[in-house]
C-alpha cells in the first residue's frame, strides 16, 4: 500500500453547526472514500467542535485541527499545508457533495496526467426554488491548458471562481506556491485565475460533484455594514490583481483583454455594495478614496467596450458630485 494518500479533502469550519452534519454525512458516503479529511476548526464558537468530535469515530480519516479564528483563507492554507494526498479537493462546510463526486475526476487526473480536473456543481436553494446546475449545457472537454479553459469561460462570461469545483494535483499547487490571501472575501478569484493560468493540462467533466448551498442570510445593520466594507476592500484587491495578471499576458492580446474585462466587471460590483451600505458617511468616504487613489483611472485603462466605460463614467460622476456635496 502506498504511503502517500490518494485524495485529501480540506474542510474549513467556522460556526456552521446547522449545516455541518449534512456535509460530514456526504463526505462519509464518498465512493471511493477520501483518504484524509482535514477539518480546520477556525475558532468556532457554536456547536461545530462538538459535531466534529462526534464524527471522529465514524470517519477514521478525519483529522481535526483547531486554531484561533483567522478567516477562510487562513483555514484553507492551514489545511493545505497539512495535506499529504497526491490529489486535493476543497469542500466548504455548509455545502455537501455527491457520493460519486470525485470518482471520475480521480481516474482522469491519473490517466491523463492532469494538473486539475474541473467539475460541475449545483446551486442548492434549500427548497425555496428548484436546484440548478452552475454550468448547464457545457459538454465535457478533452485535455487542454488552463489558459484555454479560462479563455473559453471568459469569452462566454460564464466563469465561477470556486475552488471546490476543482480537483488538484497537490504537487502542482506546491510547484506554483498557490496560497489564499488572508483577510480577503471572494479569495477564490485570485487563486482560481492564477491556477488556470499556470495549469498546462486540465479537463472539464460535466459531472455534478458539489451542492452549493444558498442560504437566506439576514444581518443586523451594523454587521451588514462591516460585511459590505470587507467585500469592497477585497474587491479592490481582486481587481488590482486581475489587472496585473492581464498586463502580464504579453502578446496574447485576447486573454489580456478578457482578464481586463473580468477585472473591471468585478470592480463595478463595488458600487452596488456602496449603494447598499447602511452607513452613508462611510460609503461617501469610500467613494472619495476611489477618486483620490486613482482607481477610476486604473479601471478606465482596463475597461473593454462601451458598456463598461459608460458605467464607469456614471460612477465617476456620482462620486465627484458626492465629493462636492459632502466634502471629506
Short mmCIF file of the C-alpha atoms (twelve columns), coordinates in Angstrom:
data_MODEL
# 
_entry.id   MODEL 
# 
loop_
_atom_site.group_PDB 
_atom_site.id 
_atom_site.type_symbol 
_atom_site.label_atom_id 
_atom_site.label_alt_id 
_atom_site.label_comp_id 
_atom_site.label_asym_id 
_atom_site.label_seq_id 
_atom_site.Cartn_x 
_atom_site.Cartn_y 
_atom_site.Cartn_z 
_atom_site.pdbx_PDB_model_num 
ATOM 1   C CA . UNK A 1   0.000   0.000  0.000   1 
ATOM 2   C CA . UNK A 2   1.347   3.426  -0.962  1 
ATOM 3   C CA . UNK A 3   2.454   5.652  1.923   1 
ATOM 4   C CA . UNK A 4   1.020   8.644  0.067   1 
ATOM 5   C CA . UNK A 5   -2.766  9.020  0.410   1 
ATOM 6   C CA . UNK A 6   -4.603  9.402  -2.891  1 
ATOM 7   C CA . UNK A 7   -7.134  12.130 -2.062  1 
ATOM 8   C CA . UNK A 8   -7.063  14.772 0.659   1 
ATOM 9   C CA . UNK A 9   -10.086 16.970 1.311   1 
ATOM 10  C CA . UNK A 10  -9.609  20.306 3.072   1 
ATOM 11  C CA . UNK A 11  -12.680 21.359 5.059   1 
ATOM 12  C CA . UNK A 12  -12.631 24.806 6.728   1 
ATOM 13  C CA . UNK A 13  -15.162 25.006 9.576   1 
ATOM 14  C CA . UNK A 14  -16.450 28.134 11.267  1 
ATOM 15  C CA . UNK A 15  -19.821 28.368 13.050  1 
ATOM 16  C CA . UNK A 16  -21.700 26.115 10.638  1 
ATOM 17  C CA . UNK A 17  -23.429 23.829 13.161  1 
ATOM 18  C CA . UNK A 18  -26.785 23.785 11.296  1 
ATOM 19  C CA . UNK A 19  -25.112 22.537 8.091   1 
ATOM 20  C CA . UNK A 20  -22.070 20.595 9.259   1 
ATOM 21  C CA . UNK A 21  -23.748 17.188 9.840   1 
ATOM 22  C CA . UNK A 22  -25.081 17.109 6.260   1 
ATOM 23  C CA . UNK A 23  -21.629 17.992 4.952   1 
ATOM 24  C CA . UNK A 24  -19.868 15.337 7.042   1 
ATOM 25  C CA . UNK A 25  -22.521 12.719 6.178   1 
ATOM 26  C CA . UNK A 26  -21.880 13.365 2.490   1 
ATOM 27  C CA . UNK A 27  -18.107 13.036 2.975   1 
ATOM 28  C CA . UNK A 28  -18.611 9.791  4.903   1 
ATOM 29  C CA . UNK A 29  -20.630 8.412  1.973   1 
ATOM 30  C CA . UNK A 30  -17.987 9.153  -0.674  1 
ATOM 31  C CA . UNK A 31  -17.298 6.256  -3.031  1 
ATOM 32  C CA . UNK A 32  -14.388 5.832  -3.305  1 
ATOM 33  C CA . UNK A 33  -13.722 7.272  0.163   1 
ATOM 34  C CA . UNK A 34  -11.350 10.160 0.702   1 
ATOM 35  C CA . UNK A 35  -8.055  9.046  2.242   1 
ATOM 36  C CA . UNK A 36  -7.916  12.012 4.573   1 
ATOM 37  C CA . UNK A 37  -10.354 14.765 5.506   1 
ATOM 38  C CA . UNK A 38  -8.649  17.693 7.182   1 
ATOM 39  C CA . UNK A 39  -11.198 19.741 9.108   1 
ATOM 40  C CA . UNK A 40  -9.762  23.092 10.200  1 
ATOM 41  C CA . UNK A 41  -11.932 24.462 13.004  1 
ATOM 42  C CA . UNK A 42  -11.267 28.176 12.665  1 
ATOM 43  C CA . UNK A 43  -12.205 29.222 16.185  1 
ATOM 44  C CA . UNK A 44  -15.888 28.199 16.069  1 
ATOM 45  C CA . UNK A 45  -18.000 29.434 18.989  1 
ATOM 46  C CA . UNK A 46  -21.080 27.298 18.238  1 
ATOM 47  C CA . UNK A 47  -21.536 23.508 18.370  1 
ATOM 48  C CA . UNK A 48  -19.247 22.850 15.390  1 
ATOM 49  C CA . UNK A 49  -16.324 21.481 17.513  1 
ATOM 50  C CA . UNK A 50  -18.609 19.010 19.250  1 
ATOM 51  C CA . UNK A 51  -20.106 17.908 15.926  1 
ATOM 52  C CA . UNK A 52  -16.638 17.299 14.503  1 
ATOM 53  C CA . UNK A 53  -15.656 15.282 17.560  1 
ATOM 54  C CA . UNK A 54  -18.784 13.158 17.282  1 
ATOM 55  C CA . UNK A 55  -17.863 12.185 13.714  1 
ATOM 56  C CA . UNK A 56  -14.248 11.276 14.506  1 
ATOM 57  C CA . UNK A 57  -15.003 7.596  15.279  1 
ATOM 58  C CA . UNK A 58  -17.249 7.265  12.229  1 
ATOM 59  C CA . UNK A 59  -14.701 8.890  9.941   1 
ATOM 60  C CA . UNK A 60  -11.286 7.449  10.878  1 
ATOM 61  C CA . UNK A 61  -9.649  9.511  8.122   1 
ATOM 62  C CA . UNK A 62  -10.916 12.725 9.722   1 
ATOM 63  C CA . UNK A 63  -8.144  14.938 11.125  1 
ATOM 64  C CA . UNK A 64  -9.255  17.912 13.188  1 
ATOM 65  C CA . UNK A 65  -7.074  20.992 13.500  1 
ATOM 66  C CA . UNK A 66  -8.237  23.712 15.889  1 
ATOM 67  C CA . UNK A 67  -6.954  27.270 15.745  1 
ATOM 68  C CA . UNK A 68  -7.984  30.817 16.697  1 
ATOM 69  C CA . UNK A 69  -10.196 32.488 14.129  1 
ATOM 70  C CA . UNK A 70  -8.147  33.662 11.174  1 
ATOM 71  C CA . UNK A 71  -10.668 33.617 8.354   1 
ATOM 72  C CA . UNK A 72  -11.391 31.257 5.471   1 
ATOM 73  C CA . UNK A 73  -8.132  31.901 3.607   1 
ATOM 74  C CA . UNK A 74  -6.010  31.091 6.652   1 
ATOM 75  C CA . UNK A 75  -8.036  27.955 7.389   1 
ATOM 76  C CA . UNK A 76  -7.646  26.712 3.820   1 
ATOM 77  C CA . UNK A 77  -3.915  27.411 3.883   1 
ATOM 78  C CA . UNK A 78  -3.510  25.501 7.148   1 
ATOM 79  C CA . UNK A 79  -5.406  22.533 5.724   1 
ATOM 80  C CA . UNK A 80  -3.430  22.664 2.504   1 
ATOM 81  C CA . UNK A 81  -0.121  22.616 4.352   1 
ATOM 82  C CA . UNK A 82  -1.261  19.652 6.438   1 
ATOM 83  C CA . UNK A 83  -2.495  17.633 3.447   1 
ATOM 84  C CA . UNK A 84  -0.475  14.595 2.335   1 
ATOM 85  C CA . UNK A 85  -2.589  13.325 -0.558  1 
ATOM 86  C CA . UNK A 86  -1.419  13.073 -4.138  1 
ATOM 87  C CA . UNK A 87  -4.595  14.934 -5.107  1 
ATOM 88  C CA . UNK A 88  -6.531  17.569 -3.236  1 
ATOM 89  C CA . UNK A 89  -10.049 18.984 -3.160  1 
ATOM 90  C CA . UNK A 90  -11.633 21.730 -1.085  1 
ATOM 91  C CA . UNK A 91  -15.124 21.475 0.388   1 
ATOM 92  C CA . UNK A 92  -16.950 24.269 2.215   1 
ATOM 93  C CA . UNK A 93  -18.609 23.036 5.379   1 
ATOM 94  C CA . UNK A 94  -22.042 24.486 4.611   1 
ATOM 95  C CA . UNK A 95  -22.168 22.557 1.319   1 
ATOM 96  C CA . UNK A 96  -22.437 18.816 0.636   1 
ATOM 97  C CA . UNK A 97  -21.029 16.522 -2.028  1 
ATOM 98  C CA . UNK A 98  -22.422 13.714 -4.154  1 
ATOM 99  C CA . UNK A 99  -21.383 10.148 -3.288  1 
ATOM 100 C CA . UNK A 100 -19.501 9.802  -6.592  1 
ATOM 101 C CA . UNK A 101 -18.181 13.366 -6.502  1 
ATOM 102 C CA . UNK A 102 -14.543 12.540 -7.277  1 
ATOM 103 C CA . UNK A 103 -14.649 9.066  -8.806  1 
ATOM 104 C CA . UNK A 104 -14.282 10.060 -12.464 1 
ATOM 105 C CA . UNK A 105 -12.073 13.053 -11.661 1 
ATOM 106 C CA . UNK A 106 -9.529  10.864 -9.877  1 
ATOM 107 C CA . UNK A 107 -9.435  8.395  -12.734 1 
ATOM 108 C CA . UNK A 108 -8.928  11.098 -15.354 1 
ATOM 109 C CA . UNK A 109 -6.333  13.076 -13.414 1 
ATOM 110 C CA . UNK A 110 -4.274  9.869  -13.170 1 
ATOM 111 C CA . UNK A 111 -4.796  8.610  -16.722 1 
ATOM 112 C CA . UNK A 112 -4.211  11.977 -18.410 1 
ATOM 113 C CA . UNK A 113 -1.517  13.323 -16.058 1 
ATOM 114 C CA . UNK A 114 -3.595  16.446 -15.363 1 
ATOM 115 C CA . UNK A 115 -2.842  19.390 -13.126 1 
ATOM 116 C CA . UNK A 116 -6.534  19.996 -12.477 1 
ATOM 117 C CA . UNK A 117 -9.916  18.436 -13.142 1 
ATOM 118 C CA . UNK A 118 -12.774 20.922 -13.355 1 
ATOM 119 C CA . UNK A 119 -16.198 19.629 -12.318 1 
ATOM 120 C CA . UNK A 120 -19.752 20.902 -12.368 1 
ATOM 121 C CA . UNK A 121 -21.819 21.775 -9.305  1 
ATOM 122 C CA . UNK A 122 -25.381 22.533 -8.337  1 
ATOM 123 C CA . UNK A 123 -26.941 25.563 -6.665  1 
ATOM 124 C CA . UNK A 124 -28.952 24.328 -3.665  1 
ATOM 125 C CA . UNK A 125 -31.688 26.760 -2.619  1 
ATOM 126 C CA . UNK A 126 -32.924 24.785 0.401   1 
ATOM 127 C CA . UNK A 127 -36.342 24.210 -1.159  1 
ATOM 128 C CA . UNK A 128 -37.120 27.875 -1.922  1 
ATOM 129 C CA . UNK A 129 -36.832 27.085 -5.622  1 
ATOM 130 C CA . UNK A 130 -35.591 24.240 -7.792  1 
ATOM 131 C CA . UNK A 131 -31.891 23.458 -7.629  1 
ATOM 132 C CA . UNK A 132 -29.983 24.017 -10.865 1 
ATOM 133 C CA . UNK A 133 -26.568 23.315 -12.349 1 
ATOM 134 C CA . UNK A 134 -23.931 26.017 -12.239 1 
ATOM 135 C CA . UNK A 135 -22.718 25.184 -15.767 1 
ATOM 136 C CA . UNK A 136 -25.801 23.951 -17.657 1 
ATOM 137 C CA . UNK A 137 -25.298 22.550 -21.124 1 
ATOM 138 C CA . UNK A 138 -21.486 22.606 -21.175 1 
ATOM 139 C CA . UNK A 139 -20.121 19.331 -22.526 1 
ATOM 140 C CA . UNK A 140 -17.139 17.550 -21.039 1 
ATOM 141 C CA . UNK A 141 -13.854 18.506 -22.670 1 
ATOM 142 C CA . UNK A 142 -10.684 16.796 -23.718 1 
ATOM 143 C CA . UNK A 143 -7.277  17.745 -22.362 1 
ATOM 144 C CA . UNK A 144 -6.469  21.440 -22.747 1 
ATOM 145 C CA . UNK A 145 -4.431  24.075 -20.977 1 
ATOM 146 C CA . UNK A 146 -5.911  26.002 -18.089 1 
ATOM 147 C CA . UNK A 147 -5.455  29.170 -20.119 1 
ATOM 148 C CA . UNK A 148 -7.716  27.800 -22.837 1 
ATOM 149 C CA . UNK A 149 -10.426 26.856 -20.336 1 
ATOM 150 C CA . UNK A 150 -10.136 30.320 -18.771 1 
ATOM 151 C CA . UNK A 151 -10.285 31.966 -22.195 1 
ATOM 152 C CA . UNK A 152 -13.381 29.994 -23.184 1 
ATOM 153 C CA . UNK A 153 -15.220 30.738 -19.930 1 
ATOM 154 C CA . UNK A 154 -14.400 34.459 -20.124 1 
ATOM 155 C CA . UNK A 155 -15.471 34.648 -23.754 1 
ATOM 156 C CA . UNK A 156 -18.902 33.463 -22.689 1 
ATOM 157 C CA . UNK A 157 -18.808 35.482 -19.437 1 
ATOM 158 C CA . UNK A 158 -19.535 32.270 -17.562 1 
ATOM 159 C CA . UNK A 159 -16.748 31.679 -15.044 1 
ATOM 160 C CA . UNK A 160 -17.436 30.899 -11.404 1 
ATOM 161 C CA . UNK A 161 -14.381 31.288 -9.172  1 
ATOM 162 C CA . UNK A 162 -14.953 28.445 -6.743  1 
ATOM 163 C CA . UNK A 163 -12.024 26.294 -5.635  1 
ATOM 164 C CA . UNK A 164 -14.343 23.455 -4.631  1 
ATOM 165 C CA . UNK A 165 -15.192 22.926 -8.319  1 
ATOM 166 C CA . UNK A 166 -11.671 21.604 -8.925  1 
ATOM 167 C CA . UNK A 167 -9.571  18.567 -8.055  1 
ATOM 168 C CA . UNK A 168 -5.873  19.461 -7.975  1 
ATOM 169 C CA . UNK A 169 -2.631  17.572 -8.246  1 
ATOM 170 C CA . UNK A 170 -1.073  18.677 -4.957  1 
ATOM 171 C CA . UNK A 171 2.419   18.839 -6.453  1 
ATOM 172 C CA . UNK A 172 1.068   21.374 -8.963  1 
ATOM 173 C CA . UNK A 173 -0.164  23.574 -6.094  1 
ATOM 174 C CA . UNK A 174 3.216   23.401 -4.381  1 
ATOM 175 C CA . UNK A 175 5.238   23.968 -7.559  1 
ATOM 176 C CA . UNK A 176 3.370   27.219 -8.166  1 
ATOM 177 C CA . UNK A 177 3.245   28.251 -4.489  1 
ATOM 178 C CA . UNK A 178 -0.518  28.724 -4.604  1 
ATOM 179 C CA . UNK A 179 -1.933  30.059 -1.352  1 
ATOM 180 C CA . UNK A 180 -5.002  32.072 -0.364  1 
ATOM 181 C CA . UNK A 181 -4.549  35.701 0.682   1 
ATOM 182 C CA . UNK A 182 -5.512  36.126 4.357   1 
ATOM 183 C CA . UNK A 183 -8.337  38.509 5.128   1 
ATOM 184 C CA . UNK A 184 -9.951  38.501 1.704   1 
ATOM 185 C CA . UNK A 185 -13.588 37.773 0.931   1 
ATOM 186 C CA . UNK A 186 -14.045 36.188 -2.512  1 
ATOM 187 C CA . UNK A 187 -10.486 34.897 -2.110  1 
ATOM 188 C CA . UNK A 188 -11.197 32.277 -4.784  1 
ATOM 189 C CA . UNK A 189 -10.958 34.886 -7.566  1 
ATOM 190 C CA . UNK A 190 -7.191  35.345 -7.469  1 
ATOM 191 C CA . UNK A 191 -6.457  31.686 -6.664  1 
ATOM 192 C CA . UNK A 192 -8.622  30.301 -9.486  1 
ATOM 193 C CA . UNK A 193 -7.251  32.700 -12.089 1 
ATOM 194 C CA . UNK A 194 -3.635  32.044 -11.071 1 
ATOM 195 C CA . UNK A 195 -4.187  28.282 -11.071 1 
ATOM 196 C CA . UNK A 196 -5.777  28.265 -14.523 1 
ATOM 197 C CA . UNK A 197 -3.048  30.468 -15.983 1 
ATOM 198 C CA . UNK A 198 -0.408  28.090 -14.600 1 
ATOM 199 C CA . UNK A 199 -2.058  24.735 -15.398 1 
ATOM 200 C CA . UNK A 200 -0.724  23.009 -18.502 1 
ATOM 201 C CA . UNK A 201 -3.184  20.123 -18.563 1 
ATOM 202 C CA . UNK A 202 -6.795  20.289 -17.396 1 
ATOM 203 C CA . UNK A 203 -10.093 18.654 -18.270 1 
ATOM 204 C CA . UNK A 204 -13.652 19.685 -17.563 1 
ATOM 205 C CA . UNK A 205 -16.200 16.966 -16.822 1 
ATOM 206 C CA . UNK A 206 -19.904 17.671 -16.838 1 
ATOM 207 C CA . UNK A 207 -20.472 15.857 -13.573 1 
ATOM 208 C CA . UNK A 208 -22.196 17.452 -10.586 1 
ATOM 209 C CA . UNK A 209 -19.857 16.873 -7.652  1 
ATOM 210 C CA . UNK A 210 -20.853 19.549 -5.125  1 
ATOM 211 C CA . UNK A 211 -24.125 21.046 -3.930  1 
ATOM 212 C CA . UNK A 212 -23.531 24.732 -3.219  1 
ATOM 213 C CA . UNK A 213 -25.905 25.893 -0.511  1 
ATOM 214 C CA . UNK A 214 -27.545 29.312 -0.945  1 
ATOM 215 C CA . UNK A 215 -28.973 30.119 2.493   1 
ATOM 216 C CA . UNK A 216 -31.044 33.145 3.408   1 
ATOM 217 C CA . UNK A 217 -28.815 35.432 5.458   1 
ATOM 218 C CA . UNK A 218 -30.217 38.377 7.396   1 
ATOM 219 C CA . UNK A 219 -27.686 40.520 9.216   1 
ATOM 220 C CA . UNK A 220 -28.335 43.430 11.588  1 
ATOM 221 C CA . UNK A 221 -27.369 46.791 10.017  1 
ATOM 222 C CA . UNK A 222 -24.047 47.028 11.898  1 
ATOM 223 C CA . UNK A 223 -22.981 43.541 10.793  1 
ATOM 224 C CA . UNK A 224 -24.177 44.221 7.263   1 
ATOM 225 C CA . UNK A 225 -22.097 47.391 7.177   1 
ATOM 226 C CA . UNK A 226 -18.930 45.564 8.245   1 
ATOM 227 C CA . UNK A 227 -19.612 42.760 5.766   1 
ATOM 228 C CA . UNK A 228 -20.052 45.192 2.868   1 
ATOM 229 C CA . UNK A 229 -16.887 47.084 3.846   1 
ATOM 230 C CA . UNK A 230 -14.931 43.806 3.751   1 
ATOM 231 C CA . UNK A 231 -16.365 42.951 0.342   1 
ATOM 232 C CA . UNK A 232 -15.401 46.352 -1.058  1 
ATOM 233 C CA . UNK A 233 -11.847 46.103 0.312   1 
ATOM 234 C CA . UNK A 234 -11.459 42.563 -1.053  1 
ATOM 235 C CA . UNK A 235 -12.911 43.505 -4.429  1 
ATOM 236 C CA . UNK A 236 -10.300 46.236 -4.799  1 
ATOM 237 C CA . UNK A 237 -7.508  43.735 -4.089  1 
ATOM 238 C CA . UNK A 238 -9.007  41.304 -6.595  1 
ATOM 239 C CA . UNK A 239 -9.400  43.986 -9.263  1 
ATOM 240 C CA . UNK A 240 -5.807  45.155 -8.870  1 
ATOM 241 C CA . UNK A 241 -4.519  41.569 -9.054  1 
ATOM 242 C CA . UNK A 242 -6.563  40.804 -12.186 1 
ATOM 243 C CA . UNK A 243 -5.351  43.999 -13.858 1 
ATOM 244 C CA . UNK A 244 -1.781  42.958 -13.099 1 
ATOM 245 C CA . UNK A 245 -2.390  39.449 -14.481 1 
ATOM 246 C CA . UNK A 246 -3.897  40.975 -17.614 1 
ATOM 247 C CA . UNK A 247 -0.802  43.122 -18.128 1 
ATOM 248 C CA . UNK A 248 1.398   40.017 -17.802 1 
ATOM 249 C CA . UNK A 249 -0.147  38.243 -20.795 1 
ATOM 250 C CA . UNK A 250 2.352   39.674 -23.261 1 
ATOM 251 C CA . UNK A 251 1.387   39.023 -26.878 1 
ATOM 252 C CA . UNK A 252 -1.805  37.149 -26.006 1 
ATOM 253 C CA . UNK A 253 -3.998  40.166 -26.661 1 
ATOM 254 C CA . UNK A 254 -7.300  38.305 -26.407 1 
ATOM 255 C CA . UNK A 255 -6.594  36.866 -22.988 1 
ATOM 256 C CA . UNK A 256 -5.219  40.221 -21.830 1 
ATOM 257 C CA . UNK A 257 -8.468  41.895 -22.846 1 
ATOM 258 C CA . UNK A 258 -10.639 39.180 -21.322 1 
ATOM 259 C CA . UNK A 259 -8.840  39.426 -17.981 1 
ATOM 260 C CA . UNK A 260 -9.153  43.213 -18.135 1 
ATOM 261 C CA . UNK A 261 -12.889 42.864 -18.734 1 
ATOM 262 C CA . UNK A 262 -13.109 40.483 -15.771 1 
ATOM 263 C CA . UNK A 263 -11.229 42.921 -13.516 1 
ATOM 264 C CA . UNK A 264 -13.497 45.832 -14.375 1 
ATOM 265 C CA . UNK A 265 -16.657 43.741 -14.239 1 
ATOM 266 C CA . UNK A 266 -15.834 42.663 -10.692 1 
ATOM 267 C CA . UNK A 267 -14.851 46.186 -9.674  1 
ATOM 268 C CA . UNK A 268 -18.117 47.657 -10.948 1 
ATOM 269 C CA . UNK A 269 -19.947 45.475 -8.432  1 
ATOM 270 C CA . UNK A 270 -18.300 47.592 -5.719  1 
ATOM 271 C CA . UNK A 271 -20.709 50.413 -6.471  1 
ATOM 272 C CA . UNK A 272 -23.725 48.179 -5.828  1 
ATOM 273 C CA . UNK A 273 -22.226 47.379 -2.420  1 
ATOM 274 C CA . UNK A 274 -21.649 51.064 -1.698  1 
ATOM 275 C CA . UNK A 275 -25.283 51.819 -2.550  1 
ATOM 276 C CA . UNK A 276 -26.457 49.176 -0.052  1 
ATOM 277 C CA . UNK A 277 -24.337 50.370 2.875   1 
ATOM 278 C CA . UNK A 278 -26.428 51.443 5.874   1 
ATOM 279 C CA . UNK A 279 -23.727 53.940 6.891   1 
ATOM 280 C CA . UNK A 280 -23.885 56.530 4.117   1 
ATOM 281 C CA . UNK A 281 -20.982 58.533 5.559   1 
ATOM 282 C CA . UNK A 282 -18.677 55.523 5.170   1 
ATOM 283 C CA . UNK A 283 -19.995 54.922 1.654   1 
ATOM 284 C CA . UNK A 284 -19.150 58.522 0.674   1 
ATOM 285 C CA . UNK A 285 -15.723 58.176 2.271   1 
ATOM 286 C CA . UNK A 286 -15.038 55.043 0.230   1 
ATOM 287 C CA . UNK A 287 -16.106 56.789 -2.956  1 
ATOM 288 C CA . UNK A 288 -13.679 59.596 -2.120  1 
ATOM 289 C CA . UNK A 289 -10.933 57.033 -1.638  1 
ATOM 290 C CA . UNK A 290 -11.587 55.600 -5.100  1 
ATOM 291 C CA . UNK A 291 -11.187 59.086 -6.539  1 
ATOM 292 C CA . UNK A 292 -8.126  60.072 -4.523  1 
ATOM 293 C CA . UNK A 293 -6.211  56.811 -5.075  1 
ATOM 294 C CA . UNK A 294 -6.693  56.753 -8.829  1 
ATOM 295 C CA . UNK A 295 -8.950  53.714 -9.046  1 
ATOM 296 C CA . UNK A 296 -11.125 55.195 -11.770 1 
ATOM 297 C CA . UNK A 297 -8.042  55.771 -13.930 1 
ATOM 298 C CA . UNK A 298 -6.876  52.180 -13.493 1 
ATOM 299 C CA . UNK A 299 -10.307 50.773 -14.265 1 
ATOM 300 C CA . UNK A 300 -10.780 53.092 -17.272 1 
ATOM 301 C CA . UNK A 301 -7.452  51.873 -18.654 1 
ATOM 302 C CA . UNK A 302 -8.671  48.264 -18.437 1 
ATOM 303 C CA . UNK A 303 -12.320 48.816 -19.389 1 
ATOM 304 C CA . UNK A 304 -13.458 46.988 -22.504 1 
ATOM 305 C CA . UNK A 305 -16.360 48.134 -24.639 1 
ATOM 306 C CA . UNK A 306 -18.857 50.953 -24.478 1 
ATOM 307 C CA . UNK A 307 -20.947 49.454 -21.678 1 
ATOM 308 C CA . UNK A 308 -18.112 49.199 -19.163 1 
ATOM 309 C CA . UNK A 309 -16.897 52.698 -19.958 1 
ATOM 310 C CA . UNK A 310 -20.430 54.101 -19.716 1 
ATOM 311 C CA . UNK A 311 -20.933 52.520 -16.301 1 
ATOM 312 C CA . UNK A 312 -17.534 53.708 -15.065 1 
ATOM 313 C CA . UNK A 313 -18.190 57.238 -16.287 1 
ATOM 314 C CA . UNK A 314 -21.543 57.271 -14.482 1 
ATOM 315 C CA . UNK A 315 -19.961 56.125 -11.199 1 
ATOM 316 C CA . UNK A 316 -17.137 58.639 -11.590 1 
ATOM 317 C CA . UNK A 317 -19.694 61.442 -11.995 1 
ATOM 318 C CA . UNK A 318 -21.697 60.250 -8.962  1 
ATOM 319 C CA . UNK A 319 -18.505 60.132 -6.894  1 
ATOM 320 C CA . UNK A 320 -17.469 63.617 -7.990  1 
ATOM 321 C CA . UNK A 321 -20.890 65.047 -7.155  1 
ATOM 322 C CA . UNK A 322 -20.818 63.316 -3.747  1 
ATOM 323 C CA . UNK A 323 -17.404 64.796 -3.062  1 
ATOM 324 C CA . UNK A 324 -18.610 68.288 -3.932  1 
ATOM 325 C CA . UNK A 325 -21.821 67.961 -1.933  1 
ATOM 326 C CA . UNK A 326 -20.198 66.261 1.085   1 
ATOM 327 C CA . UNK A 327 -16.537 67.293 1.238   1 
ATOM 328 C CA . UNK A 328 -14.390 64.978 3.358   1 
# 
